């Protein structure tokens, strides 16, 4: 009902989807690098190391193939096995995907096309009006449940 009375005059253009796609891809690349760094750290490496800027993107396919030293400086110690690299990268990517899905759902519920305009949540209404007043005016708030002409 609310949606039919309101319209958004802003056209759906390419900027917002492109920004979302670039953000997701960047987070997934960071997840690959963080997974490799975690695998090297767990293998007894010399710390949580990331590659230099010029090797950051080009080392991703080699890391996904299982090479724990791809893009790192030659003096970096602690090389994890290919199975450990794949496991750590998978774990990091799964955590990132869970957070992205949770954030996407929260954004969709807040600003999506089926949001409810001007409605307070149950907790907000109880905080604002108080429990006693909510109980007193329940017939006005929910006439289908507490109205006088209830059938």
N, C-alpha and C positions, 0 to 999 in steps of 0.2 A: 504494500500500500504506500509506504513512504517513497519507495523507489519510483513509482509511477508519477508522483507529483514533483519530483526534483529532476533536474538534468544538469549534467556537467558540460559546459560549453567548451572546455579545453579539449582539443582533439588528441587522440591517442597517436603519438608520433614515435619515431624510432629512438629518441634519446634515452628514455627511461629503460626500455628493454636492453639497449646496448650497454648502459651503465651497469645493469644487473648482471648481464652475461660476463662483462669484463671483471666485475667484482668476484663472481663465483670462480672464474678461471684463475684469477690471481690467488684466491684462497686455496684452491686445489694445488697450485704450484707450490705455494708455501707449505702445504701439507706434505707434499713429496719431500721437500727439503728438510722439514722438521722430522719426518719419519726416518730419513736417512741419518740425520744428526742424532736422533734418539737411539737408533741401532748401533751407531759407532760409540756412543756414550755407554750403552749397556755392554758392549764388547770390551770395555776397559780402555776406551780411547781417552785422549787428552782433553776432553771437554766437548761442549755443544758447539760444533763448528759448522759454519755456512760457507759456501763458495764465494769468491769475489763477484762483484756485480756483473762483469762481462761473461761469466760462466753460469750465472744463476739460471737462465732459461735453457741454455744449450745442454746443460747436464741432466735435465729431467728425463729424457728418453733413456739415457745410459743408466740412471738410477733405477728406473722402472725395470730395466733388464737385470738388475741385481748388483751392479758395481757400486760398492760403498765409498770408493775413493774418487768418483767422477766429479771433476771440477774443483776438488779441494787442492790447496797448495801441497807441494811434494813433501813437506816436513810434517804433515799431520799424521798423528799416530792413531792406532786403534781401528782396524778395518773389520767390519762385521761381515759375516757370511752372507751370500746372496739370499738364502732363505730368511735370515733374520731381517735383512733390509726389506724384503717384500712384506714380511709380517708387520714390521713397524710402520711402513708406509701405508699398508692397508688399515691398520689401527688408527693412524692419524687421519687418513681420509674419511674413515667412518665417523670419527668424532666430529670432523668438520661438516660432513653431510648432515649429521643429526642436528648440530647447531644451526646450520643453514635452513633446514626444514622447520625447526622450531621458530626461528626468526621470520621465515616466510609466512608461516601460519599466523603469527602475531601481527605482522604487517597486513596480511590479507583481512584479518578480522577487524583491524583498526581502520584501514583505509580502502578496503576492497569494495566491490560494487554492491554487495548485499549487507552492508553495515546498517545499523539502525541509527537514525538521526535523532539526537536530543533525548535519548533514553539513559537514565541512570541505572547503574547496576544495583543489585539487591543490597549489597554492602553500603554503597553510597547513599541509597535512599534511607536505610536504617540509621546511618550516621547523621544525616541531615535532619530527618524528621523525628527520630527516636522510636523506640519499640512501642511505647504506649500510644503515640499518635498514629502510627501505622496500623495498630490493632483497631483503633477507634474509627478510622476512615477506610477500613478494608473494603467496604461495600462500594466506595467510589473508585478505589484503585482496581479492584477485580470484581465488577458487578456480575460476571458470569459465575463466580464461585460464592460470593457473599452478598449478592443483591437481594432486595426484598421480594422481587418478583421472580425468584428462582424457581424453576419448575423441575 
